[in-house]
Amino acid sequence: MGIPSISPYKMPGIEKLPENKVDWKIDPNRAVLLIHDMQKYFLNAYDENQSPIIELKQNIKRLKEECKKLGIPVVYSAQPGNQSPKDRALLTDFWGVGLEDKPEYTDIIEEISPDEGDMVLTKWRYSAFKRTELLEYLQSQGRDQLIICGVYAHIGCLLSACDAFMQDIQPFFVADAVADFSPEFHAMSLSYVSSRCGMTTTASKIVEELKRKEGVANEGKNNIPPFIE
């Protein structure tokens, strides 16, 4: 019971993306970036010097940097350590008692650790919406798009995407900024999202689209006529 050791596998690229049913476009004024469960406990299952973790870290870092430039809010989910049996509930039957309350397990990895002003949600179930303020935060900010990255693709990332869809929030599932137990589980999560509840994409495509929006915004600022008395 617990998280199994995960063998290295090749991170899927754009050529491996399933066909999307929708053609949504990222809008910096509508989007929030969700960095899902990137805690040391979950990443310890991988060989950090091989795929898919090398690409996972790089691509999440790129996404965060670009989102920060455009003022897109960044939200993290993180499970607490030493959860009580009542809080843990049925998760114990599948995964055991969970994380110990130690920094080497509960901390988000240093490469993408939260900055001042980022929101960190205490996460209790697969979906980042369950028993958290994520939905209320999105609504209070007038935002209805969620860029999803992190681990594990077919568990919390997928269920968060489904939950977003059912709350009328457009999920953008970043295929090469999530990782999973195996390439098969990874592929399954992409297929499900693209066909049922969201849009699969890549970090490069998201960053490219955001940079285009950033360029348009800067061009508009440069074209403001000077004030004449």
Secondary structure, DSSP 8 states (H G I E B T S, - for coil): -------------GGG----S------TTTEEEEEE--BHHHHTTS-TTSTTHHHHHHHHHHHHHHHHHTT--EEEEE--SS--HHHHTTHHHHHTT---SSHHHHSB-GGG---TT-EEEE--SSSTTTTSSHHHHHHHTT--EEEEEEE-IIIIIHHHHHHHHHTT-EEEEEEEEEE-SSHHHHHHHHHHIIIII-EEE-HHHHHHHHHHHHHHHHHHHHT------
